[in-house]
């Protein structure tokens, strides 16, 4: 089952980023998902399957996101 993810979504991952943040913003969709750390703005590209396994919760949507 495919997760319903949109650009601008804020997601909480299971493991923290080295900067200490658990929250990431979705910046790219497709077979690979691009996410950006909400604390240090680091960008990471993950395969969709790995992304879906590592997501713990959908925190919210960015204001003004489509």
C-alpha positions in Angstrom: 0.0 0.0 0.0 1.4 3.4 -1.0 1.5 6.2 1.5 -0.4 9.4 0.7 2.5 11.9 0.7 2.4 15.5 -0.7 5.0 18.1 -1.3 5.4 20.2 1.8 4.4 17.5 4.2 6.3 17.4 7.5 7.1 13.8 8.6 8.7 12.3 11.8 11.2 9.6 11.1 12.1 6.7 13.4 15.8 7.6 13.8 17.1 11.1 14.4 19.4 13.0 12.0 22.9 13.6 13.4 21.8 17.2 14.2 19.2 15.8 16.6 16.0 16.5 14.6 13.4 13.9 13.9 11.3 16.1 11.6 11.7 16.4 7.8 9.9 18.2 5.0 9.1 16.4 1.7 10.6 18.4 -1.2 10.5 15.9 -4.0 8.1 13.1 -5.0 8.5 10.1 -7.4 10.2 6.7 -7.2 12.6 8.5 -4.9 11.5 10.8 -2.1 13.5 14.0 -1.4 13.4 15.2 2.2 14.9 18.2 3.9 15.8 18.3 7.6 13.7 20.9 9.4 16.6 22.0 11.7 19.8 22.1 9.6 18.2 22.1 6.0 20.2 19.1 4.9 18.6 17.3 1.9 18.5 13.6 1.4 17.1 11.4 -1.4 15.6 8.1 -0.3 14.0 5.3 -2.3 10.2 5.3 -1.7 10.2 1.9 -0.1 12.9 2.9 2.5 11.2 6.2 3.1 7.9 4.5 3.9 9.6 2.1 6.3 11.3 4.9 8.2 8.3 7.2 8.6 6.9 7.1 12.1 4.2 9.8 11.7 2.8 12.5 9.5 3.2 15.7 11.6 1.4 18.1 9.3 1.3 20.0 6.1 3.1 23.2 5.2 0.9 26.2 5.0 -0.1 27.0 1.4 1.0 23.6 0.1 -1.0 22.2 -2.8 
